[in-house]
Amino acid sequence: MLDTALRIQPAAGCGAYVSDVDLARPSDADAGQIRQALFDNGVLFFRGQTLTPEQHIALAERIAPIDVNRFFPAAPGYPMIAKVEKTAEQTTNIGGGWHTDHSYDIAPAMGSVLVARDLPPGGGDTLFADMYAAYDTLDAETKAQIASLRAVHGSDHVFGEKGVYANTDQPELAKGGVETPETVHPVVIKHPGSGKPVLYVNPSFTLRFEGMTREESMPLLMKLYAHAMNPAHVHTLVWEPGTVAIWDNRATWHFAKNDYHGHYRLMHRITLAGCALEAA
């Protein structure tokens, strides 16, 4: 039985707030419960934490192996930590649209551990959407329609040398030569940790359904996206100094709001390695 010392309080819409734990020094029981709570809730929020980069790495390694992100710049001296950064002069942020990280990989990343390092005086909230709920609340006809579908995912249109970031003030994110080929995953996956069915498409990296053109795919994709964005299944995380978020990419989407122009914002992110995904 898991240690009951951690206090886990469901958040409105998506995820849970976790207290009574020091992420800088988690026990084996703490780490096990965090991992299971992550699978069950999709995203976990922690307040009042103090993590050095070394402790950030150690925490991530207690949950899963680290997957070094190939697009984001690394924190100086810490190649396993990616900088999610926007300067006061820049207008483009990272992650400013609904997505789930690394769905374009053959074995998509399990999740991420994001630590607030330098926050603007206001704004910069992150929205999280519950993909368990997105699937569960679909009508029976739509569930039947997507049950056997597979979707094609890719990253070139975002991170490629002619991708979205190439024409912004963060062009260093457009890295030609490191794009992955298109990959295919079931539209409804069996979550590897919880065993529950999950809707696994996202607006940023899902290109089309296998065997269909993008034009043929878009009506159903847009219907699924609109359903998944239901505010009843979305939680807004307001970042504070000492806030840490750990999310599961297979069970959630996230969206970083870009409403703090003229102010600096720096987050440190470690990506957690995942596995190939199976149909529910």
C-alpha positions in Angstrom: 0.0 0.0 0.0 1.2 3.5 -0.8 2.4 5.9 1.9 -0.5 8.2 2.8 1.6 11.1 4.0 1.2 13.0 0.8 -2.0 15.1 0.6 -3.6 15.0 -2.9 -6.4 17.4 -3.5 -8.2 17.2 -7.0 -8.0 20.5 -8.9 -11.0 22.0 -10.7 -11.2 20.7 -14.2 -7.9 18.8 -14.4 -5.1 17.5 -12.2 -4.5 17.7 -8.5 -2.6 19.8 -6.0 -0.1 17.8 -3.8 1.2 19.0 -0.5 3.1 17.5 2.5 6.1 16.6 0.4 9.6 18.0 -0.1 10.4 17.4 -3.7 14.1 18.1 -3.0 14.2 15.0 -0.8 11.4 12.6 -1.7 11.4 9.3 0.0 10.9 6.1 -2.0 7.3 6.0 -0.8 6.9 9.7 -1.9 8.3 8.9 -5.4 6.0 5.9 -5.8 2.9 7.8 -4.8 3.8 10.8 -7.0 4.2 8.5 -10.0 0.8 6.8 -9.4 -0.9 10.0 -8.7 0.5 11.4 -12.0 -1.0 8.5 -13.9 -4.3 8.8 -12.1 -4.7 12.6 -12.4 -2.7 13.6 -15.5 -0.9 16.6 -13.9 0.3 17.4 -10.4 0.9 20.9 -8.9 3.2 21.6 -6.0 3.6 24.9 -4.1 6.4 26.2 -1.9 9.2 24.0 -3.3 12.9 24.8 -3.5 14.8 22.8 -6.0 18.4 23.2 -7.2 19.1 22.1 -10.7 20.7 19.0 -9.3 17.7 18.2 -7.2 15.4 18.8 -10.2 17.4 16.2 -12.1 17.3 13.8 -9.2 13.6 14.2 -8.8 12.9 13.5 -12.5 15.1 10.4 -12.4 13.0 9.0 -9.5 9.9 9.1 -11.8 11.3 8.0 -15.1 14.5 8.1 -17.3 15.2 11.6 -18.7 14.5 12.3 -22.4 16.8 15.2 -23.5 14.7 17.6 -25.6 16.4 18.2 -29.0 14.7 21.5 -29.8 15.0 23.7 -26.7 18.2 25.3 -25.5 19.7 23.7 -22.4 20.3 25.5 -19.1 24.0 26.4 -18.8 25.9 23.5 -17.3 22.8 21.2 -17.3 22.2 19.5 -20.7 19.3 17.5 -19.3 17.4 20.7 -18.3 15.7 22.7 -21.1 15.1 26.4 -20.8 11.6 27.5 -21.5 12.4 31.2 -21.8 10.9 34.5 -23.1 12.8 37.7 -22.7 11.3 41.1 -22.0 12.0 42.0 -25.7 10.4 38.9 -27.3 6.8 38.6 -28.3 6.8 34.8 -29.1 6.6 32.3 -26.2 7.1 28.6 -26.2 4.1 26.3 -26.0 1.6 29.0 -26.8 -1.1 26.7 -28.2 -2.8 23.5 -27.1 -0.5 20.5 -27.5 1.0 17.5 -25.8 4.8 17.2 -25.9 6.6 14.7 -28.2 3.5 13.1 -29.8 5.6 13.2 -32.9 8.0 10.6 -31.4 7.7 6.9 -31.9 7.8 6.5 -28.1 6.2 9.8 -27.0 7.6 11.4 -23.8 5.8 10.2 -20.6 5.8 13.7 -19.1 7.7 16.7 -17.9 8.8 18.3 -14.6 8.6 22.0 -14.9 10.1 24.4 -12.3 9.4 28.1 -12.1 12.7 30.0 -12.0 11.9 33.7 -13.0 8.3 34.8 -13.3 6.7 38.0 -14.6 4.7 40.1 -12.2 1.5 38.8 -13.7 0.4 36.5 -16.5 2.1 33.5 -17.9 -0.4 31.0 -16.5 -0.5 27.5 -18.0 -3.8 25.7 -18.9 -4.1 21.9 -18.6 -6.9 19.9 -20.2 -7.9 16.4 -19.1 -7.8 13.8 -22.0 -9.3 11.1 -19.8 -12.4 13.3 -19.4 -12.2 14.2 -23.1 -12.6 10.6 -24.1 -15.1 9.6 -21.3 -17.5 12.4 -22.2 -17.6 11.7 -26.0 -21.0 10.5 -27.3 -21.2 6.8 -28.2 -21.4 7.5 -31.9 -18.1 9.4 -31.9 -16.4 6.8 -29.7 -17.4 4.2 -32.2 -16.2 6.4 -35.1 -12.7 6.8 -33.7 -12.3 3.4 -32.0 -10.1 1.9 -34.8 -8.6 5.1 -36.2 -4.9 6.0 -36.1 -3.5 9.5 -36.5 -0.3 10.8 -38.0 1.8 13.2 -35.9 4.8 15.3 -37.0 7.0 18.2 -35.9 8.5 19.7 -39.0 5.8 22.3 -39.5 6.6 23.6 -36.0 10.3 23.0 -35.3 11.6 22.5 -38.8 13.9 25.0 -40.5 10.8 26.4 -42.3 8.4 25.7 -39.4 6.4 28.1 -37.3 9.3 29.3 -35.1 11.5 30.2 -38.1 9.5 33.4 -38.7 9.4 34.5 -35.1 11.8 36.2 -32.6 12.7 32.7 -31.3 14.2 31.3 -34.5 16.7 29.2 -32.7 13.8 26.7 -32.0 13.6 26.0 -35.8 16.3 23.4 -36.1 16.6 21.9 -39.6 18.1 18.4 -39.6 16.7 17.3 -36.3 13.1 16.8 -37.2 11.6 13.4 -36.7 9.7 11.5 -39.5 6.0 11.4 -39.2 4.8 8.9 -36.7 1.4 7.1 -36.2 -0.4 6.5 -32.9 -3.9 5.2 -32.1 -6.5 8.0 -31.7 -7.7 6.3 -28.5 -4.8 4.8 -26.5 -4.6 2.6 -23.4 -2.7 4.7 -20.9 0.4 2.8 -20.0 0.2 3.7 -16.3 -3.5 3.6 -15.5 -4.9 1.3 -18.2 -7.7 3.8 -18.9 -8.7 5.0 -22.4 -7.4 8.4 -23.5 -8.1 10.6 -26.4 -4.7 11.0 -28.1 -4.7 13.7 -30.7 -3.7 17.4 -30.3 -4.0 20.6 -32.4 -0.2 21.3 -32.6 1.3 18.0 -33.8 -1.5 15.8 -35.2 -1.5 16.1 -38.9 -4.3 13.8 -40.2 -5.8 10.4 -39.8 -3.9 7.5 -41.3 -5.3 6.7 -44.8 -6.9 10.1 -45.1 -5.8 13.5 -46.4 -5.6 16.5 -44.0 -8.6 18.0 -45.6 -10.6 14.8 -45.1 -9.4 14.6 -41.5 -10.0 18.1 -40.4 -13.8 18.0 -39.7 -13.5 15.2 -37.2 -10.2 16.5 -35.8 -11.8 19.9 -35.2 -14.8 18.2 -33.5 -12.5 16.3 -31.2 -10.4 19.4 -30.4 -13.4 21.5 -29.6 -14.7 18.8 -27.3 -11.4 18.4 -25.6 -11.2 22.2 -24.9 -14.4 22.1 -22.8 -13.7 24.5 -19.9 -15.2 22.0 -17.5 -12.1 19.8 -18.1 -9.5 22.6 -18.0 -7.5 23.9 -15.0 -5.5 27.1 -15.1 -2.3 27.0 -13.1 -1.2 30.4 -11.7 2.5 30.2 -11.3 4.1 31.4 -8.0 7.7 31.3 -6.9 8.3 27.7 -5.7 5.7 26.2 -8.0 6.5 22.9 -9.7 4.2 21.1 -12.2 4.6 17.5 -13.2 2.4 16.4 -16.1 1.7 13.2 -18.1 1.7 13.9 -21.8 -0.4 10.9 -22.5 -3.3 12.1 -20.3 -3.3 15.9 -20.8 -2.8 18.8 -23.1 -1.3 22.1 -22.0 -1.2 25.7 -23.2 1.2 28.4 -22.0 -0.5 31.8 -22.0 1.5 34.6 -23.7 0.1 37.7 -21.9 3.2 39.2 -20.2 4.9 41.1 -23.0 7.7 43.4 -21.7 8.6 41.0 -18.8 11.0 38.1 -18.5 9.9 34.5 -17.8 12.2 31.5 -17.3 11.1 28.0 -16.5 13.3 24.9 -16.3 11.9 21.7 -17.9 13.0 18.1 -17.8 11.3 15.7 -20.1 10.5 12.2 -18.9 11.0 9.3 -21.3 8.0 7.2 -22.3 7.1 4.2 -24.4 5.3 3.2 -27.6 1.5 3.5 -27.3 -1.1 0.8 -27.7 -4.8 1.1 -28.7 -7.3 1.0 -26.0 
